[in-house]
Structure formats: structure tokens, C-alpha cells
Amino acid sequence: MSGSPARPAVAVVGGGVIGLSCAWQLAESGCQVELFDPAPGQGASHAAAGMLAPVSEATYGEEALLAAGLASAQAWPRFAAHLIEASGIDVGLRQEGSLLVGHDPDDAQQLRRLGALLERHGLEAEPLTARQARSLEPALSPRTASALSVPGDHSVDNRRLVTALTVAAERAGTRLHRGPAQPVMQGGAVVGVRHPGASAVHRADLVVLAAGVATSSVAGLPAHALPPVRPVKGQILRLRGAAGLLSRTVRALVSGVPVYLVPRADGELVVGATTEDVGLDRRVTAGAVLELLRAAAAVVPEVGELELGEALARFRPATPDNLPAVGLTDVPALAVATGHHRGGVLLAPLTAQAVVSLALGRPAPAAAGPLSPTRFAAAVERSAS
Ligand SMILES: Cc1cc2nc3c(=O)[nH]c(=O)nc-3n(C[C@H](O)[C@H](O)[C@H](O)COP(=O)(O)OP(=O)(O)OC[C@H]3O[C@@H](n4cnc5c(N)ncnc54)[C@H](O)[C@@H]3O)c2cc1C
């Protein structure tokens, strides 16, 4: 915002990992922050596996996403240390790296292709024989075909993270309203938010929409202001009794089916996840549970002995180009922070830094430049006309 007041009043709509990170960092930077959410932390952020994995998830043609992921991954250790200090809650950051595993010869071939891509980008990854992989992780199946060690990809406990962010945000002065909100416009600009149906307006110098998959359907705004966000369903499992089974994240391809196993300090093993373009279908399906367990047990046979603690489905907020939308819109005083798709936990520090910069009228971090939501405005206007 140009000409920002010294202590801008900021309303954040949505209290997932993105809205909470923004609220915490804004409040710490001296802004007066109000955050609105009927169920903070219960959206996609509740389901995430918590992997901080820009390298393992690198894909051809997604260089801007890779740059954003690497910048945010670099910020994570400081972000976590600061958050633990501010909240008194250990967020379970694990820095043992990740092991990528190919189960059969075709999977091994895919892994070699990824290894070549990573090498081209100068990213750290070391090919391992199956024997070397099993000496690192003895629980791996003897049928493991090949592996790639990615030492820089870590993980965090997403649920402890959300709790810690909530505590830290409130301690820094954020007022948390447990209810929905929608922006209020006057004279072509956003002037604050209100609860739907209520008349009282919470005035704000800046409104940040961080409502995950609901962001593009928030009422009261012109369609061109909002980035197109679609839900990508992910079903995920939490198994219990896995203490000591794995020491790091294992990501695998099992006859072409991707699966990951992410260990937590308390003995939980997160097994995920499906990727489904089926709209807002909230059901956990037997087929998804079967496929995830079958793939996970092929990678680590002892998975079959663990307790099935939880199976749930949530929606990743995805944009058409898979890049998040973070920054000011073309409606004055309205910003968005959404579209983080598979990487909202990873990208939380960078997103919060970008939102603080715009609230205080400072230059955004370079890696956040390509995330500007205005890149969609022309396309949304065209489809509306
Ligand atoms: C199965 C699965 C696994 C994943 N694994 C990983 C991973 O390993 N690593 C990673 O980095 N990312 C992962 N992700 C992605 C990550 O979870 C998301 O990118 C991230 O949680 C998005 O955060 P968010 O705050 O934008 O959205 P959400 O967490 O969905 O939060 C949005 C919030 O907005 C609120 N809201 C909606 N409408 C309104 C309104 N009108 N007023 C107020 N509040 C409103 C909702 O109640 C909700 O709490 C995974 C996602 C899934 C589904």
C-alpha cells in the first residue's frame, strides 16, 4: 500500500496456515490485526502432511513455483524457531531430509528423470542403491528398486503449527473473531469487513482474503478482483504406533501410484494423499483408503500392523497455473493470499513476508513477484463478458 499509516489496521479473512501466518507476522510488525474464521485451522491446513519439499516436488515448467518454494524453505528454520519462542509450542520441525523411492523398474526410471531435472536446476539430490536406502531406512521393503536422497526437504507437524500460529498471533495482539466475514466496498475501494447479514463494519486500511478454496466465492466483490481458485481434493490417513519405524519422510512411486509416509515425533505416520478434481465432494472413499494403504504397505510392509487412526478429505486451493496468488488486487485496499495448492505449509513464511511488505508499503521479496493476483484479472474479465 502506498502511503501506509504507521500502524495500518488489517482485516484477515480466513484462519488457515496462510491467514494465521499473515496475521501473526502483521501483528508482530506493528499492524492492528483482526482475523475472521468460523473454524480456524480446520480447512486444508488440518489435513496437510506438513512436508516442506520444494525439491522433491519440482516439476518441468514450474520454475517460479520452485523459486518461491526454495525461498520459503530457506526461511523455515528461522520462522519455526521464532514461532516456538513466541508461542511456547514445539511445531515438530524435522530436518532429516527425504528419501524418494522407486518400487519397480518403471518407477525407478521416473525417479531417474526427476534426478536429471534436479541436477539441471543444481538442486541437491543423491542417487542411492536399494541397499543404501535400506541401510538408512531398514523398514523399507526388500523389493525397493532404487532411491534418491533429498537432504534439504524437511517436514513440520501441521496441526501443532496451526495451534502455535493461533497462540502467537493472539499474543502479538491479533483479535480473533470466530465467524465468517465478507469485505465491504465503498466508492470502488474496500473499507473493511463485516459478518454476513450484520450491519457493523470492522474498518480496515487493508483486507487480506486468505479463505483457501472459498476465496474466489467471497461475496460482495467484483469477479475480476478475485483469482480463480478451484478445489483439488486430497484424502489422507493418519496411522498410529509407528514410533521408530521411519526416521525421515519417504516418498514413493508404486507401479506409478505416488504415496508418501511422513513420520511424527509422537509415533504417528501420515500417509497421503490422493489428488482429485471432483469439486467439493467431502466423502472419504473406501477406494482411496485402499489405494493409499496398498501403496504404503508395498513401500513399508509393517504399515499393515499399524492402527488406522484417521482418514479425512480436504481441498487444496489451486489456481490455473499452480502458482499461489499473493498480493494486492486491482481493487484498492484488497489483497489476496491463496492458491497455495500442494504447498501452503511450505509457502507460509514467504507469503507472510510478502503480505507484511505490502501492508507496510515495502518492496516484496523477489520470489513473491510472480505471485501477483493481477495476472488473472484480464482472463477473469474476458470470461465474465
Ligand atoms: C491431503 C493434503 C495434504 C497436503 N500436504 C501438504 C504438505 O505436505 N505440504 C504443504 O506445504 N502443503 C500441503 N497441503 C496443502 C496445504 O494444506 C494448503 O496449501 C494450505 O493448507 C492452504 O492454507 P489456507 O490457509 O490457504 O487454506 P485453509 O487451511 O483451507 O484455510 C482457509 C480458511 O478460510 C476460512 N474461511 C473460508 N471462508 C471464510 C469466510 N467467508 N470468512 C472467514 N473465514 C473463511 C475457512 O474456515 C478456513 O479455515 C496439503 C493439502 C491436502 C488437502
The ligand as an SDF file (V2000), in Angstrom:
LIG
                    3D

 53 58  0  0  0  0  0  0  0  0999 V2000
   -4.2730  -34.0060    1.7970 C   0  0  0  0  0  0  0  0  0  0  0  0
   -3.4410  -32.7600    1.7520 C   0  0  0  0  0  0  0  0  0  0  0  0
   -2.0810  -32.8360    2.0070 C   0  0  0  0  0  0  0  0  0  0  0  0
   -1.2860  -31.6970    1.9330 C   0  0  0  0  0  0  0  0  0  0  0  0
    0.0560  -31.7790    2.2320 N   0  0  0  0  0  0  0  0  0  0  0  0
    0.8250  -30.6660    2.1990 C   0  0  0  0  0  0  0  0  0  0  0  0
    2.1990  -30.7230    2.5460 C   0  0  0  0  0  0  0  0  0  0  0  0
    2.7210  -31.7880    2.8810 O   0  0  0  0  0  0  0  0  0  0  0  0
    2.9230  -29.5810    2.4990 N   0  0  0  0  0  0  0  0  0  0  0  0
    2.3800  -28.3710    2.1530 C   0  0  0  0  0  0  0  0  0  0  0  0
    3.0910  -27.3690    2.1190 O   0  0  0  0  0  0  0  0  0  0  0  0
    1.0610  -28.2810    1.8230 N   0  0  0  0  0  0  0  0  0  0  0  0
    0.2860  -29.3950    1.8390 C   0  0  0  0  0  0  0  0  0  0  0  0
   -1.0320  -29.3310    1.5050 N   0  0  0  0  0  0  0  0  0  0  0  0
   -1.5630  -28.0590    1.0300 C   0  0  0  0  0  0  0  0  0  0  0  0
   -1.8900  -27.1340    2.1980 C   0  0  0  0  0  0  0  0  0  0  0  0
   -2.6390  -27.8460    3.1550 O   0  0  0  0  0  0  0  0  0  0  0  0
   -2.6780  -25.9480    1.7000 C   0  0  0  0  0  0  0  0  0  0  0  0
   -1.9970  -25.3220    0.6260 O   0  0  0  0  0  0  0  0  0  0  0  0
   -2.8380  -24.9220    2.8270 C   0  0  0  0  0  0  0  0  0  0  0  0
   -3.3730  -25.5540    3.9800 O   0  0  0  0  0  0  0  0  0  0  0  0
   -3.7360  -23.7910    2.3950 C   0  0  0  0  0  0  0  0  0  0  0  0
   -3.8970  -22.9760    3.5130 O   0  0  0  0  0  0  0  0  0  0  0  0
   -5.0050  -21.8590    3.5380 P   0  0  0  0  0  0  0  0  0  0  0  0
   -4.8540  -21.1450    4.8310 O   0  0  0  0  0  0  0  0  0  0  0  0
   -4.9440  -21.0780    2.2640 O   0  0  0  0  0  0  0  0  0  0  0  0
   -6.3810  -22.6470    3.4410 O   0  0  0  0  0  0  0  0  0  0  0  0
   -7.2340  -23.4090    4.5540 P   0  0  0  0  0  0  0  0  0  0  0  0
   -6.3990  -24.1330    5.5080 O   0  0  0  0  0  0  0  0  0  0  0  0
   -8.2650  -24.1860    3.8280 O   0  0  0  0  0  0  0  0  0  0  0  0
   -7.8960  -22.2090    5.3710 O   0  0  0  0  0  0  0  0  0  0  0  0
   -8.8740  -21.3860    4.8100 C   0  0  0  0  0  0  0  0  0  0  0  0
   -9.7290  -20.9000    5.9600 C   0  0  0  0  0  0  0  0  0  0  0  0
  -10.6220  -19.9070    5.4760 O   0  0  0  0  0  0  0  0  0  0  0  0
  -11.8120  -19.9990    6.2400 C   0  0  0  0  0  0  0  0  0  0  0  0
  -12.8670  -19.2900    5.5150 N   0  0  0  0  0  0  0  0  0  0  0  0
  -13.4930  -19.6380    4.3650 C   0  0  0  0  0  0  0  0  0  0  0  0
  -14.4080  -18.7080    4.0360 N   0  0  0  0  0  0  0  0  0  0  0  0
  -14.3790  -17.7440    5.0030 C   0  0  0  0  0  0  0  0  0  0  0  0
  -15.0820  -16.5280    5.2370 C   0  0  0  0  0  0  0  0  0  0  0  0
  -16.0050  -16.0520    4.3950 N   0  0  0  0  0  0  0  0  0  0  0  0
  -14.7830  -15.8090    6.3540 N   0  0  0  0  0  0  0  0  0  0  0  0
  -13.8130  -16.2360    7.1980 C   0  0  0  0  0  0  0  0  0  0  0  0
  -13.1270  -17.3750    7.0320 N   0  0  0  0  0  0  0  0  0  0  0  0
  -13.3930  -18.1200    5.9420 C   0  0  0  0  0  0  0  0  0  0  0  0
  -12.0250  -21.4870    6.4020 C   0  0  0  0  0  0  0  0  0  0  0  0
  -12.8490  -21.7510    7.5380 O   0  0  0  0  0  0  0  0  0  0  0  0
  -10.5960  -21.9880    6.5840 C   0  0  0  0  0  0  0  0  0  0  0  0
  -10.2300  -22.1420    7.9490 O   0  0  0  0  0  0  0  0  0  0  0  0
   -1.8660  -30.4500    1.5880 C   0  0  0  0  0  0  0  0  0  0  0  0
   -3.2390  -30.3650    1.3640 C   0  0  0  0  0  0  0  0  0  0  0  0
   -4.0230  -31.5100    1.4570 C   0  0  0  0  0  0  0  0  0  0  0  0
   -5.5060  -31.3990    1.2360 C   0  0  0  0  0  0  0  0  0  0  0  0
  1  2  1  0
  2  3  1  0
  2 52  2  0
  3  4  2  0
  4  5  1  0
  4 50  1  0
  5  6  2  0
  6  7  1  0
  6 13  1  0
  7  8  2  0
  7  9  1  0
  9 10  1  0
 10 11  2  0
 10 12  1  0
 12 13  2  0
 13 14  1  0
 14 15  1  0
 14 50  1  0
 15 16  1  0
 16 17  1  0
 16 18  1  0
 18 19  1  0
 18 20  1  0
 20 21  1  0
 20 22  1  0
 22 23  1  0
 23 24  1  0
 24 25  2  0
 24 26  1  0
 24 27  1  0
 27 28  1  0
 28 29  2  0
 28 30  1  0
 28 31  1  0
 31 32  1  0
 32 33  1  0
 33 34  1  0
 33 48  1  0
 34 35  1  0
 35 36  1  0
 35 46  1  0
 36 37  1  0
 36 45  1  0
 37 38  2  0
 38 39  1  0
 39 40  1  0
 39 45  2  0
 40 41  1  0
 40 42  2  0
 42 43  1  0
 43 44  2  0
 44 45  1  0
 46 47  1  0
 46 48  1  0
 48 49  1  0
 50 51  2  0
 51 52  1  0
 52 53  1  0
M  END
$$$$
